[in-house]
């Protein structure tokens, strides 16, 4: 598991700029964002986690791991029914198989991404069926460890911003985008602590 070397710098900057963020950072001193170092596994976990809770996603992921090797060749050779038996919807199962085929056939080349900016990586990933902007942003955060990702379509992030900054009043993605300017260039770190404030399970992909 790899962790970002910028984390302490980001935490100090966020704490100085924002007392709410300082409180959240103090509340969770024992763990940081980490990457598994496996591009395929991170993207597949993100597909599994689309629109369900962290706990539910972990349960489905455990069933996938128990049923087959989590490798592009194995997943691409599986059937939709095989993956549905693990708890994926029919649509997600199709997405998983298509993603695996991209890797197995060399249509995705992960080594290039380290040299591309965030938007260029997102543009390449969303060309794969089932990978929307949210999934691509999860990949930027959890695999590439990019420091300034602000996924305003994430319901957990919106809920946490509402809870800590708006006394529970719902906010839109547009409003969250404006608020996120406060935490530049460390919005990934702010996102991670806001997520952590809602769920005792550490978010990982």
trRosetta pair geometry for C-beta under 8 A, 3 or more apart (Angstrom, degrees):
i j d omega theta_ij theta_ji phi_ij phi_ji
1 34 4.2 13 175 172 111 132
1 35 6.9 151 -162 70 60 41
1 36 6.4 -31 -107 -100 71 46
1 37 7.5 -150 -112 -10 27 102
2 34 6.4 145 71 -163 38 72
2 35 4.5 -21 62 58 98 98
2 36 8.0 -90 21 0 83 5
2 37 5.6 99 -5 -62 115 101
2 145 7.0 -94 111 -43 108 145
3 7 6.5 -30 159 -20 104 143
3 32 5.1 76 -154 88 127 121
3 33 6.5 132 -141 85 78 59
3 34 4.9 -44 -82 -100 80 76
3 35 7.5 176 -80 13 31 75
3 145 7.8 139 -171 -123 27 141
4 7 5.1 124 81 -43 91 90
4 32 7.2 -126 39 149 82 127
4 33 6.1 15 5 78 110 111
4 145 4.4 173 -77 179 104 125
4 147 6.8 144 -173 -85 153 88
6 9 5.3 -68 -166 50 64 113
6 10 5.4 64 139 -28 91 108
6 147 5.3 -30 84 -97 155 134
6 186 7.6 -157 141 -113 119 99
6 189 7.9 -119 112 -53 99 128
7 10 5.8 -61 -145 38 28 110
7 11 6.2 27 160 -20 66 107
7 32 4.9 5 -142 -150 160 144
7 33 7.0 -173 -95 36 120 92
7 189 6.7 151 -132 -108 64 121
8 11 5.7 -55 -145 35 31 111
8 12 6.5 30 157 -18 65 104
9 12 6.0 -58 -153 35 29 109
9 13 6.4 24 154 -15 65 109
10 13 5.8 -60 -148 39 31 109
10 14 6.1 26 158 -16 68 110
10 147 6.5 -157 -81 -157 137 113
10 186 3.8 154 -146 -137 104 134
10 188 7.9 -45 -154 68 162 86
10 189 4.1 150 140 -21 138 163
11 14 5.9 -56 -141 40 28 107
11 15 6.1 29 159 -21 64 110
11 25 5.1 139 -153 -151 100 141
11 189 6.5 -131 -66 178 63 142
12 15 5.9 -58 -145 37 26 111
12 16 6.4 25 158 -18 63 107
13 16 6.0 -57 -150 35 29 108
13 17 6.3 14 158 -11 64 115
13 186 5.9 140 78 -7 125 148
14 17 5.9 -67 -145 43 29 105
14 18 5.9 -40 180 39 68 109
14 21 4.5 -100 160 139 104 141
14 22 7.3 179 119 -66 76 59
14 25 6.6 137 91 -49 118 140
14 183 6.3 21 -114 -138 101 94
14 186 5.7 -114 -55 93 106 139
14 189 6.2 -142 -31 105 147 122
14 190 6.0 180 -126 -76 139 89
14 193 7.9 154 131 17 157 149
15 18 7.3 -88 -124 58 16 67
15 21 6.4 -132 -87 106 43 92
15 22 3.8 89 -146 -105 76 87
15 25 5.6 -87 -75 47 105 149
15 26 7.9 95 -118 -41 123 89
16 22 7.7 111 -37 -78 22 118
17 21 7.2 7 75 50 84 137
17 182 6.9 161 145 169 126 89
17 183 7.5 159 92 -104 141 55
18 21 3.9 55 92 17 117 113
18 22 6.5 177 92 -18 59 82
18 182 6.6 85 -73 149 129 124
18 183 7.3 -30 -15 -86 149 88
19 22 5.2 -49 -144 33 36 118
19 23 6.6 40 155 -22 65 99
20 23 5.8 -52 -156 31 33 111
20 24 6.7 28 149 -15 65 105
20 164 5.3 124 -179 165 133 112
20 165 6.6 167 83 -79 176 81
21 24 5.6 -54 -148 38 37 111
21 25 6.2 38 154 -20 68 105
21 183 7.3 146 -86 -104 156 114
21 190 6.1 -50 -121 -120 129 91
21 193 6.6 95 -150 87 77 149
22 25 5.9 -55 -147 37 29 111
22 26 6.4 29 155 -18 63 107
23 26 5.9 -57 -149 37 30 110
23 27 6.4 33 152 -27 64 108
24 27 5.5 -55 -149 30 32 116
24 28 6.9 -11 166 14 65 105
24 164 7.3 -8 -58 -126 127 155
24 193 4.3 107 133 161 124 120
24 194 7.1 -6 -163 -74 165 47
24 196 7.3 126 180 73 105 107
24 197 5.5 -58 -130 -67 114 121
25 28 7.0 -83 -149 52 26 80
25 29 7.6 66 156 -84 62 68
25 193 5.8 -45 -74 -115 64 151
26 29 6.7 -7 -159 -57 36 103
27 197 7.3 66 82 -101 146 85
28 31 6.6 -57 169 48 98 85
28 193 6.5 -180 46 -129 131 83
28 196 5.0 -4 -63 144 171 146
28 197 7.9 -117 -26 -69 131 62
31 202 5.7 -80 135 -104 154 141
32 192 7.8 42 -165 142 55 155
33 141 7.0 -105 -150 171 139 87
33 142 7.3 -129 -168 -107 103 58
33 145 6.7 144 122 -127 123 88
33 188 7.1 -14 -45 149 169 109
33 189 7.4 -115 -9 -103 128 62
33 192 5.1 -93 -62 -107 108 155
34 204 6.6 -13 65 -118 92 115
35 42 7.5 -21 -154 -83 82 139
35 142 6.1 140 -108 165 72 50
35 143 5.4 100 -143 -134 113 30
35 144 7.6 146 -106 -1 144 11
35 145 5.3 -85 -40 -50 128 106
36 41 5.9 -77 101 90 145 129
36 42 6.2 179 45 -66 112 93
36 142 7.7 17 6 157 89 97
36 143 7.4 -42 45 -104 78 75
36 204 7.4 100 -45 172 104 110
36 205 7.7 -116 1 102 119 47
37 143 7.8 138 -93 -146 16 75
38 41 3.9 32 107 24 122 116
38 42 6.2 157 87 -20 66 86
38 143 7.7 -101 70 -122 37 109
39 42 5.9 -59 -149 35 28 111
39 43 6.4 20 159 -13 65 108
39 103 7.9 167 97 -109 104 124
39 108 7.8 -162 128 137 134 126
39 110 4.0 -153 -13 -114 169 146
39 113 7.7 138 -116 23 137 146
39 139 7.6 45 -152 -154 77 112
39 143 5.6 84 -109 -163 61 150
40 43 6.1 -62 -150 40 29 105
40 44 6.1 25 156 -17 67 111
40 70 7.9 163 115 150 106 85
40 71 7.4 57 105 -146 151 40
40 72 5.5 -100 -136 -57 154 95
40 99 7.5 141 -148 144 79 105
40 100 7.3 70 -160 -109 120 63
40 103 5.0 33 -98 -98 120 165
40 110 8.0 -95 -39 -53 71 140
41 44 5.7 -57 -143 40 30 110
41 45 6.1 31 158 -20 66 107
41 70 5.8 66 -108 138 96 125
42 45 5.9 -55 -147 36 27 109
42 46 6.5 30 152 -22 62 106
42 138 7.6 -176 166 127 94 92
42 139 5.8 113 126 -121 118 74
42 142 5.4 175 -150 104 118 108
42 143 4.1 171 75 -65 176 116
42 205 4.9 75 -152 123 72 96
43 46 5.5 -53 -150 33 33 114
43 47 6.7 36 151 -20 64 100
43 99 5.9 -166 124 -167 122 140
43 125 7.5 -153 -118 -145 124 118
43 131 6.8 -24 -160 -102 111 125
43 135 7.0 64 -148 167 73 110
43 139 5.7 15 -85 -92 80 121
43 143 7.8 -14 -43 -33 74 149
44 47 5.7 -49 -153 32 36 112
44 48 6.5 37 149 -18 65 104
44 64 8.0 -168 152 144 122 160
44 70 6.8 -177 84 -166 157 106
44 75 7.0 -116 -115 -100 141 168
44 96 5.9 65 -138 -134 92 93
44 99 6.3 173 -83 102 76 144
44 100 7.5 45 -88 -65 120 88
45 48 5.5 -52 -149 37 36 115
45 49 6.1 27 154 -14 67 112
45 57 7.4 81 -175 167 78 117
45 61 6.0 25 -122 -108 87 133
45 204 7.9 -33 149 121 156 66
45 205 4.3 169 97 -160 123 73
46 49 5.7 -62 -144 43 30 107
46 50 7.0 57 152 -52 61 84
46 131 7.9 57 100 -122 125 86
46 135 4.5 120 139 -146 127 85
46 138 4.4 152 -119 90 125 141
46 139 6.3 -67 -30 -55 159 80
46 142 7.6 173 -68 45 109 137
46 205 5.2 35 -63 -156 79 143
47 50 5.9 -27 -159 -13 35 115
47 92 5.8 144 158 -156 97 92
47 95 5.2 -171 -150 114 134 125
47 96 5.6 173 105 -77 150 79
47 99 6.6 -138 -37 -15 150 154
47 130 5.9 32 -123 147 117 123
47 131 7.4 -64 -78 -82 99 72
47 135 6.5 33 -72 -126 60 138
48 57 5.4 116 124 -153 94 89
48 60 5.3 -176 -169 100 112 123
48 61 5.4 110 130 -73 163 86
48 64 7.0 -100 -96 -14 142 148
48 88 6.6 -83 -116 -95 77 102
48 92 6.8 99 -102 177 42 135
48 96 7.6 50 -61 -84 80 123
49 52 6.4 -128 -157 58 43 87
49 54 7.3 12 -138 -108 116 50
49 57 3.8 26 -102 -125 78 150
49 138 7.6 165 73 -143 130 165
49 205 6.7 -97 8 -104 147 104
50 92 6.8 -175 47 -104 118 115
50 134 7.3 114 -121 95 90 127
50 135 6.7 -30 -81 -74 110 106
52 56 4.3 -98 161 89 117 129
52 57 5.4 148 90 -57 107 83
52 60 7.6 65 88 -3 157 138
53 56 4.6 92 55 10 84 101
53 57 6.8 -148 93 -6 43 87
54 57 5.8 -57 -147 38 29 112
54 58 6.3 31 155 -22 64 106
54 199 5.5 88 22 -177 146 157
54 201 5.0 177 121 85 134 129
54 203 6.0 -102 -109 -101 133 78
55 58 5.8 -54 -150 33 29 112
55 59 6.7 28 152 -19 62 105
55 201 6.4 157 -71 -7 74 158
56 59 5.7 -55 -153 33 34 112
56 60 6.5 30 153 -15 67 104
57 60 5.9 -55 -148 38 33 108
57 61 6.1 34 154 -21 67 109
58 61 5.6 -54 -144 38 30 114
58 62 6.4 35 155 -24 64 104
58 201 7.1 -106 -31 -176 148 151
59 62 5.8 -51 -151 30 30 112
59 63 6.9 27 152 -16 61 104
59 87 6.9 116 113 -67 90 180
60 63 5.8 -58 -156 35 35 110
60 64 6.6 36 148 -20 67 103
60 86 6.2 89 -167 140 73 88
60 87 3.9 -132 -117 90 91 130
60 88 6.4 109 -172 -62 129 65
61 64 5.6 -51 -150 33 35 113
61 65 6.4 34 154 -17 67 106
62 65 5.8 -54 -148 38 31 111
62 66 6.3 30 153 -19 64 108
63 66 5.7 -54 -145 38 33 111
63 67 6.2 29 157 -21 65 112
63 85 8.0 -146 157 120 124 66
63 86 4.1 161 116 -155 109 79
63 87 5.5 101 53 1 149 114
64 67 5.9 -65 -148 36 28 109
64 68 6.9 -51 -180 45 63 89
64 70 6.6 72 130 -90 106 103
64 83 7.1 18 -110 -135 101 78
64 86 4.6 78 -74 180 64 155
64 87 7.9 -96 -44 42 84 95
64 88 7.6 55 -75 -34 115 113
65 68 8.0 -107 -141 60 17 50
65 70 5.8 -31 -103 -38 73 120
67 82 6.9 154 154 175 136 92
67 85 7.1 138 -117 93 152 107
67 86 5.4 -106 1 -81 149 114
68 74 4.9 168 163 159 111 125
68 75 7.0 139 111 -78 135 59
68 78 6.1 -73 -64 -75 174 134
68 82 7.2 46 -34 161 139 128
69 74 4.3 156 68 -31 89 163
70 74 7.2 -92 -89 68 9 130
70 75 7.0 33 -146 -50 48 115
71 74 4.7 82 58 11 85 105
71 75 6.9 -173 79 -5 38 89
72 75 6.1 -64 -140 43 27 103
72 76 5.8 22 166 -17 67 114
72 100 4.4 162 -149 -161 62 74
72 101 7.5 169 -176 -55 99 16
72 102 8.0 -109 -142 67 126 56
72 103 3.7 -129 -102 91 146 117
72 104 4.1 -173 138 -57 115 82
73 76 6.2 -57 -139 39 22 107
73 77 6.3 14 161 -12 59 115
73 100 7.6 -148 -28 174 13 110
73 104 5.3 126 -81 -116 58 121
74 77 6.0 -68 -149 41 26 105
74 78 6.6 34 152 -35 64 104
74 100 7.7 -99 69 -157 51 144
75 78 5.6 -48 -151 18 35 117
75 83 7.8 56 -150 -80 85 122
75 96 5.8 -103 -178 152 124 97
75 97 6.3 -155 149 -102 83 51
75 99 7.7 -25 118 79 139 88
75 100 3.6 -161 90 -84 108 154
76 97 5.9 109 -124 -161 46 68
76 100 3.8 -154 -54 116 81 111
76 101 4.5 127 -128 -71 121 65
76 103 7.8 -152 -44 58 126 87
76 104 4.8 -82 2 0 157 149
78 82 4.2 -114 -175 75 105 146
78 83 6.0 105 124 -43 131 92
78 97 6.7 -132 70 -97 82 102
79 82 4.6 111 54 -4 74 99
79 83 7.4 -152 94 3 46 83
80 83 6.1 -64 -155 43 34 103
80 84 6.0 36 149 -23 69 109
80 90 6.0 36 177 -146 124 73
80 93 4.4 107 -147 119 69 132
80 94 6.0 2 -105 -65 114 72
80 97 7.0 -72 -75 -18 69 142
81 84 5.3 -51 -139 37 35 115
81 85 6.4 43 157 -27 64 100
81 93 7.9 96 -32 174 17 163
82 85 6.0 -57 -162 26 27 113
82 86 7.4 21 144 -14 59 103
82 93 7.9 146 67 -152 65 126
83 86 5.5 -52 -159 31 44 113
83 88 4.6 -24 150 45 97 133
83 92 7.5 -141 141 105 126 83
83 93 3.6 153 86 -127 127 103
83 96 5.8 166 -136 61 158 143
83 97 7.2 -131 -16 -45 148 97
84 87 7.7 155 -174 12 35 7
84 88 5.9 -92 -93 71 41 76
84 89 7.3 7 -115 -171 86 13
84 90 6.1 7 -88 -81 123 60
84 93 5.4 -48 -52 -51 74 151
88 92 4.2 -129 -171 92 102 114
88 93 4.5 134 107 -63 126 80
88 96 6.5 -48 -146 -11 168 140
89 92 4.6 90 51 11 82 101
89 93 6.8 -142 90 -8 41 87
90 93 5.7 -55 -149 34 29 114
90 94 6.7 30 153 -18 62 104
91 94 5.9 -56 -156 34 32 111
91 95 6.5 32 149 -19 65 105
91 130 7.5 159 156 -106 84 109
92 95 5.4 -51 -148 36 37 115
92 96 6.2 41 153 -24 68 103
92 130 7.2 118 -126 -147 47 134
93 96 5.7 -51 -148 32 32 113
93 97 6.6 29 155 -16 64 105
94 97 5.9 -56 -148 37 32 108
94 98 6.3 29 155 -17 65 109
94 129 7.4 -58 131 123 96 129
94 130 7.2 169 97 -58 79 134
95 98 5.8 -60 -148 39 30 110
95 99 6.2 32 155 -20 66 107
95 129 6.0 -140 -117 116 71 84
95 130 2.7 111 -131 -103 120 168
95 131 7.5 146 -166 -39 114 64
96 99 5.8 -53 -148 35 29 112
96 100 6.4 29 154 -19 63 107
96 130 7.7 -84 -37 113 42 167
97 100 5.7 -54 -148 37 31 112
97 101 6.4 34 152 -22 64 104
98 101 5.7 -52 -149 33 32 113
98 102 6.7 39 151 -23 63 100
98 128 6.7 154 126 -177 106 87
98 129 4.7 -18 121 58 163 113
98 130 6.4 137 60 11 126 121
99 102 5.7 -51 -156 28 34 115
99 103 6.9 25 151 -11 65 103
99 128 5.9 71 -101 167 74 135
99 129 7.9 -126 -52 66 70 72
99 130 6.7 -83 -45 69 106 125
99 131 7.1 107 -93 -46 112 114
100 103 5.9 -58 -154 40 35 107
100 104 5.9 30 154 -18 71 112
101 104 5.6 -55 -135 41 32 109
101 105 5.8 13 169 -3 67 116
101 107 7.7 18 124 22 72 127
102 105 6.6 -69 -140 47 18 97
102 107 4.4 -89 -151 69 70 111
102 108 4.6 57 144 -17 106 109
102 128 5.6 -44 -48 -117 163 120
103 106 7.8 35 180 -67 28 27
103 107 7.8 -71 -49 48 20 76
103 108 5.4 -37 -84 52 59 117
106 109 7.0 31 -172 -74 71 84
108 124 7.9 122 -129 152 84 112
108 128 7.2 2 -72 -70 124 134
109 112 5.0 57 105 -4 104 113
110 113 5.7 -43 -165 8 53 117
111 114 6.9 -38 -175 10 46 108
112 115 6.3 -75 -174 45 52 100
112 116 6.3 43 140 -26 83 117
113 116 5.4 -65 -144 35 43 112
113 121 5.1 67 -145 -112 101 114
113 124 7.7 -138 -95 62 95 145
113 144 6.2 -106 135 -89 119 127
114 144 7.1 -176 -96 -134 59 100
116 120 4.1 -121 180 93 110 125
116 121 5.1 140 100 -56 121 81
116 124 7.5 20 139 -3 170 135
117 120 5.1 90 56 10 71 107
117 121 7.3 -140 97 -6 34 90
118 121 6.0 -61 -154 36 30 108
118 122 6.3 29 153 -18 67 108
118 140 5.6 46 -136 -131 94 146
118 146 5.7 115 -91 -173 106 163
118 148 7.5 -107 -44 75 152 90
118 149 6.7 178 -138 -88 139 89
119 122 5.4 -51 -145 37 36 115
119 123 6.3 40 154 -23 66 103
120 123 5.7 -50 -147 33 31 113
120 124 6.7 29 154 -16 62 104
121 124 5.9 -58 -153 36 32 108
121 125 6.3 25 155 -16 67 110
121 136 6.8 158 122 -173 84 107
121 139 7.4 -145 149 102 121 117
121 140 6.3 131 92 -85 140 98
121 144 7.0 -38 -143 -32 172 162
122 125 5.9 -61 -145 39 29 107
122 126 6.2 22 163 -18 67 109
122 133 6.2 29 -166 -131 120 74
122 136 4.2 106 -127 140 71 145
122 137 7.0 20 -102 -61 115 66
122 140 7.2 -24 -64 -45 90 128
123 126 6.4 -57 -142 34 24 104
123 127 7.4 36 154 -29 55 100
124 127 6.1 -53 -170 16 35 116
125 128 6.0 -50 -173 21 50 109
125 131 4.9 -106 157 143 87 139
125 135 7.1 -148 147 102 127 95
125 136 4.1 151 79 -105 139 105
125 139 6.3 177 -110 40 162 155
126 131 5.6 -139 -105 107 39 88
126 132 6.1 41 -124 -138 99 29
126 133 6.2 0 -84 -67 131 58
126 136 5.8 -53 -51 -41 85 140
127 131 7.8 -7 51 68 37 115
128 131 4.4 40 74 18 99 126
130 135 7.5 40 135 -7 68 169
131 135 4.7 -120 -146 88 67 136
131 136 6.0 88 165 -56 101 85
132 135 5.5 100 51 13 60 100
132 136 7.1 -116 110 -2 33 95
133 136 5.5 -58 -147 40 34 113
133 137 6.2 35 155 -21 68 105
133 153 6.6 93 88 19 110 146
134 137 5.7 -56 -150 35 30 110
134 138 6.6 33 151 -20 64 102
134 151 6.0 86 -133 -165 69 121
134 153 5.0 -103 -77 88 106 120
134 154 6.3 139 -140 -72 109 76
135 138 5.6 -50 -152 32 35 114
135 139 6.6 37 148 -20 64 102
136 139 5.5 -52 -154 33 35 115
136 140 6.6 39 148 -21 65 100
137 140 5.4 -46 -148 32 38 114
137 141 6.4 34 153 -15 66 104
137 149 5.3 152 -162 -175 90 125
137 151 4.2 143 126 -92 150 109
137 153 8.0 141 23 43 148 101
137 154 7.7 -120 93 -44 136 114
138 141 5.8 -58 -149 40 32 109
138 142 5.7 -6 168 9 71 117
138 151 7.2 36 -57 -82 64 158
138 205 5.5 73 163 -15 113 166
139 142 6.6 -67 -122 52 22 86
139 143 5.1 -21 -168 24 66 120
139 144 6.7 51 141 0 72 100
139 205 7.6 -95 -85 104 48 143
140 143 7.4 -34 -80 52 8 82
140 144 5.2 -41 -143 51 45 120
140 146 4.4 -35 174 26 95 129
140 149 4.8 143 104 -80 124 145
140 188 7.9 -126 122 -96 95 124
141 144 7.8 41 6 56 11 78
141 145 7.3 34 -179 -108 32 30
141 146 6.7 -73 -81 49 39 82
141 149 5.0 -118 -68 63 89 146
141 151 7.5 -64 -32 -27 135 123
141 188 5.4 171 -121 -140 90 109
141 191 7.0 -86 -117 90 141 141
141 192 7.6 167 -170 -67 123 98
141 205 7.9 82 83 27 96 124
142 145 7.7 15 -159 -71 9 58
142 204 6.6 131 -143 -160 124 50
142 205 4.0 85 112 48 168 103
143 205 7.5 -67 -41 92 85 105
145 188 7.8 116 -173 153 47 162
146 149 5.3 87 89 -35 109 107
146 188 6.2 162 97 -58 62 146
147 185 6.2 51 110 136 114 88
147 186 5.8 -51 167 -116 101 55
147 187 7.8 104 139 40 59 59
147 188 5.1 -134 -166 27 29 125
147 189 6.9 -4 -160 -23 78 97
148 184 6.4 40 -143 -135 118 68
148 185 4.6 -51 -87 -175 129 71
148 186 6.6 -53 -92 -72 72 14
148 187 5.0 64 -159 29 54 95
148 188 6.1 -61 -43 -15 13 93
149 187 6.2 -147 70 93 27 102
149 188 4.7 55 38 -82 82 92
149 191 6.8 -51 93 7 79 155
150 176 7.7 -179 163 141 108 96
150 177 7.1 121 120 -121 128 60
150 180 4.2 83 -159 -162 153 152
150 183 7.5 139 -93 72 121 115
150 187 4.0 -45 -67 158 99 145
150 188 7.8 -105 -60 -61 55 48
150 190 7.8 5 -105 71 93 115
150 191 6.4 -169 -118 -60 51 121
151 154 4.3 59 113 -18 111 117
151 157 6.0 152 79 -8 83 156
151 191 6.6 79 24 -136 88 146
152 157 6.9 -113 -115 99 34 135
152 158 7.2 77 -167 -70 60 95
152 173 4.2 108 141 -159 108 85
152 174 7.8 107 158 -53 147 21
152 176 4.5 159 -136 92 103 119
152 177 4.9 -30 -72 -64 162 82
152 180 7.0 -104 -72 -26 109 143
153 173 5.8 12 -80 -113 56 138
154 157 4.1 69 84 8 109 112
154 158 6.8 173 90 -11 57 84
154 191 7.8 72 54 -155 151 116
155 158 5.7 -55 -148 39 35 111
155 159 6.2 38 153 -22 67 106
156 159 5.6 -54 -147 35 31 113
156 160 6.3 28 157 -17 65 106
156 194 7.8 138 135 122 84 93
156 195 5.5 50 133 -118 128 82
156 198 5.8 -161 -162 61 98 157
156 199 7.4 -30 -146 -19 135 122
157 160 5.9 -58 -148 37 30 108
157 161 6.3 28 156 -17 66 106
157 176 6.9 96 126 -167 105 149
157 191 5.8 -28 -112 -140 121 89
157 194 5.8 67 -134 106 66 133
157 195 6.7 -33 -79 -66 70 84
158 161 5.9 -54 -145 37 30 109
158 162 6.2 33 154 -20 64 109
158 170 7.7 27 156 -158 111 72
158 171 6.1 -153 -161 70 89 87
158 173 7.0 -62 -87 -82 126 61
158 176 5.7 -89 -105 -61 78 149
159 162 5.7 -58 -151 37 29 114
159 163 6.2 28 154 -21 65 109
159 198 6.4 72 100 -102 118 148
160 163 5.6 -53 -144 35 32 112
160 164 6.1 6 167 0 68 113
160 194 3.7 132 119 175 145 94
160 195 6.5 -105 -31 -69 156 31
160 197 5.5 115 -139 65 117 115
160 198 5.3 -103 -79 -39 103 117
161 164 6.5 -69 -138 48 24 93
161 165 5.4 -32 -177 32 65 121
161 166 7.0 41 134 1 72 108
161 171 6.0 -70 104 45 115 141
161 176 5.5 129 58 -117 169 101
161 179 6.3 123 -162 92 134 153
161 194 6.4 5 -56 -151 67 145
162 165 7.2 -69 -107 55 10 78
162 166 4.9 -54 -146 54 52 117
162 168 5.9 43 147 -149 96 22
162 169 6.1 -142 -156 74 94 43
162 170 5.7 -12 -119 -111 145 32
162 171 5.2 -165 -82 4 90 96
163 166 7.7 20 -4 51 12 75
163 168 5.9 33 -108 -86 53 60
163 197 7.5 -171 87 120 135 127
163 198 7.6 142 20 -85 155 97
164 194 7.0 -124 17 -125 142 91
164 197 6.8 27 -57 119 131 167
165 179 6.8 111 125 -157 162 147
166 169 4.2 -99 149 54 112 92
166 170 7.9 -112 106 24 144 8
166 171 5.8 157 -15 -47 163 114
171 175 4.3 -117 -174 85 103 133
171 176 5.6 122 119 -53 122 85
171 179 7.6 5 170 -8 159 141
172 175 4.7 100 53 6 76 99
172 176 7.0 -139 97 -2 42 87
173 176 5.6 -56 -147 39 34 112
173 177 6.3 42 152 -27 66 102
174 177 5.6 -49 -151 28 31 115
174 178 6.9 30 152 -16 62 101
175 178 5.8 -54 -155 35 35 110
175 179 6.4 31 150 -17 67 107
176 179 5.5 -55 -145 40 35 111
176 180 6.2 46 154 -32 66 104
177 180 5.7 -51 -152 25 29 118
177 181 7.9 48 149 -34 55 86
178 181 6.3 -36 -174 0 40 112
179 182 6.2 -31 175 5 56 115
180 183 5.9 -63 -163 39 56 102
180 184 7.5 83 143 -47 73 80
180 187 5.4 40 -171 -126 105 131
180 190 7.6 164 -136 87 77 145
181 184 5.9 -21 -162 -14 47 115
183 186 5.8 -95 167 74 85 75
183 187 4.8 112 101 -94 110 67
183 189 7.7 -152 175 67 120 85
183 190 4.1 -21 -163 -30 159 155
184 187 6.3 -7 -85 -40 49 102
186 189 4.5 -26 169 32 99 119
186 190 6.3 108 114 -21 82 92
187 190 5.3 -51 -145 40 43 114
187 191 6.1 51 153 -26 69 102
188 191 5.6 -54 -151 34 30 115
188 192 6.4 31 153 -22 64 104
189 192 5.7 -49 -148 31 32 112
189 193 6.7 24 156 -11 64 104
190 193 6.2 -61 -150 40 30 104
190 194 6.2 30 154 -19 66 110
191 194 5.8 -60 -148 38 29 111
191 195 6.3 30 155 -18 65 105
192 195 5.8 -54 -151 36 30 112
192 196 6.3 31 151 -23 64 108
192 203 7.3 -149 -138 57 72 116
193 196 5.3 -50 -142 35 35 116
193 197 6.5 45 155 -30 64 99
194 197 5.8 -47 -154 22 32 115
194 198 7.5 22 152 -13 58 104
195 198 6.2 -71 -165 34 37 105
195 199 6.5 -32 166 30 74 108
195 203 5.0 -35 146 -4 142 144
196 199 7.0 -91 -137 58 27 72
196 202 7.1 2 -111 -117 95 64
196 203 7.3 -117 -72 6 66 99
199 203 6.8 83 73 -53 134 93
